[in-house]
Amino acid sequence: MTRWITADINAEHQLGIPSDAGPTWGIQGKVTDAEVNGSIDVGDAMPRTFRATIVSERTISGLYEGTAPCGRLGLIVVQPTPDSTAAGQGACVGPVLEQVNPLEPIVRDPDGAIHVTVGSSTAQREVRAAAPPAD
């Protein structure tokens, strides 16, 4: 269930899912100046809530991604203020779901990479800021 989706935003700032996303998917939500929130149903009648807020450019908050033998790595980093400690949670999505553990303290290398381990492995991997797919 790790993938980018495209949502339409109407004149009332409500989210809607395009018809090409599939007949079983559904999304509802609202866009404001400070956040996007709502829920998404991937066709299993179990809506999952989401909330995304604007983050300060002076923090390392954001979504990071990479690859490993287990599949696609994803790491969400939260840092409320530049002076606070960053926290992260992630997963590797592939044939088997595995935990992604950022090395503590969570910091970005000069090239933008954050170092993580996957599952019980001590081998380090890198994740970088996620980018939406090209149009």
C-alpha positions as CSV (number, residue, x, y, z in Angstrom):
1,M,0.0,0.0,0.0
2,T,3.0,2.3,-0.4
3,R,2.4,4.4,-3.5
4,W,1.7,7.9,-4.7
5,I,-1.8,8.8,-5.7
6,T,-3.2,11.9,-7.3
7,A,-6.2,13.6,-5.8
8,D,-8.3,16.4,-7.3
9,I,-9.2,19.5,-5.2
10,N,-12.5,21.2,-5.9
11,A,-13.5,24.8,-5.4
12,E,-14.6,24.0,-1.8
13,H,-11.1,22.6,-1.1
14,Q,-12.4,19.1,-0.8
15,L,-10.3,16.1,-2.1
16,G,-11.5,13.7,-4.7
17,I,-9.9,10.7,-6.4
18,P,-9.7,10.7,-10.2
19,S,-11.7,8.0,-12.0
20,D,-8.5,6.4,-13.3
21,A,-7.4,5.5,-9.8
22,G,-9.7,2.4,-9.9
23,P,-13.3,1.8,-9.1
24,T,-12.8,0.6,-5.6
25,W,-10.6,3.4,-4.2
26,G,-12.1,6.3,-2.4
27,I,-10.7,9.5,-0.7
28,Q,-12.3,12.3,1.2
29,G,-10.6,15.2,2.8
30,K,-10.0,18.9,3.1
31,V,-7.1,21.2,2.1
32,T,-6.4,24.3,4.2
33,D,-3.5,26.7,4.2
34,A,-1.7,24.7,7.0
35,E,-2.7,21.0,6.4
36,V,-4.4,18.3,4.4
37,N,-6.5,15.7,6.3
38,G,-9.1,13.1,5.6
39,S,-9.3,9.4,4.9
40,I,-8.6,7.0,2.1
41,D,-10.2,3.6,1.3
42,V,-8.1,1.3,-0.9
43,G,-11.1,-0.9,-1.7
44,D,-11.3,-3.0,1.5
45,A,-14.0,-0.9,3.2
46,M,-11.5,0.1,5.9
47,P,-10.9,3.9,5.6
48,R,-7.5,5.0,6.9
49,T,-7.1,8.5,8.2
50,F,-4.3,10.8,7.2
51,R,-3.0,14.2,8.1
52,A,-0.2,16.1,6.5
53,T,1.0,19.5,7.8
54,I,3.4,22.1,6.4
55,V,6.8,21.6,7.8
56,S,9.5,24.2,8.5
57,E,12.3,24.3,5.9
58,R,14.7,24.5,8.9
59,T,13.8,21.0,10.1
60,I,14.3,17.6,8.6
61,S,10.7,16.6,8.8
62,G,9.4,14.8,5.8
63,L,9.0,11.6,3.9
64,Y,12.1,9.7,2.9
65,E,12.5,6.7,0.6
66,G,15.0,4.2,-0.7
67,T,15.4,0.6,-1.8
68,A,16.8,-2.5,-0.2
69,P,16.6,-6.2,-0.9
70,C,13.4,-6.3,1.1
71,G,11.7,-3.8,-1.2
72,R,10.9,-0.1,-0.9
73,L,12.0,1.7,2.2
74,G,9.9,4.5,3.6
75,L,10.7,6.7,6.6
76,I,8.6,9.5,8.1
77,V,10.6,12.0,10.1
78,V,8.9,14.5,12.5
79,Q,10.8,17.4,14.0
80,P,8.4,20.0,15.3
81,T,11.0,22.8,15.6
82,P,14.6,23.2,14.5
83,D,15.7,22.8,18.2
84,S,13.8,19.7,18.9
85,T,15.0,16.1,18.5
86,A,13.8,14.4,15.3
87,A,11.8,11.2,15.5
88,G,11.2,8.6,12.8
89,Q,9.1,5.6,11.9
90,G,9.4,3.5,8.8
91,A,8.8,0.3,7.0
92,C,10.2,-1.8,4.1
93,V,7.4,-2.9,1.8
94,G,8.1,-5.9,-0.3
95,P,7.2,-9.6,-0.1
96,V,7.5,-9.3,3.7
97,L,6.9,-6.1,5.7
98,E,9.9,-5.2,7.8
99,Q,10.6,-2.4,10.3
100,V,12.9,0.5,9.2
101,N,15.0,1.9,12.0
102,P,16.7,5.3,11.6
103,L,20.1,5.6,13.3
104,E,19.9,7.8,16.3
105,P,20.2,10.8,16.5
106,I,18.4,11.2,13.2
107,V,20.4,13.6,11.1
108,R,20.8,14.3,7.4
109,D,24.2,13.9,5.7
110,P,25.4,16.9,3.6
111,D,24.1,15.1,0.6
112,G,20.6,14.7,2.2
113,A,20.8,11.0,3.1
114,I,19.5,9.6,6.4
115,H,21.0,6.3,7.5
116,V,18.7,3.4,8.5
117,T,18.8,-0.3,9.3
118,V,16.1,-2.8,8.2
119,G,14.6,-5.4,10.6
120,S,17.3,-7.1,12.7
121,S,20.1,-6.3,10.2
122,T,22.9,-4.1,11.2
123,A,23.7,-3.2,7.6
124,Q,23.1,0.5,6.9
125,R,21.0,1.8,4.1
126,E,20.2,5.3,3.0
127,V,16.9,7.0,2.4
128,R,16.5,10.4,0.8
129,A,13.7,13.0,0.6
130,A,10.8,11.5,-1.4
131,A,9.7,13.2,-4.6
132,P,6.3,12.9,-6.3
133,P,6.2,11.0,-9.6
134,A,6.7,13.1,-12.8
135,D,3.5,14.1,-14.5
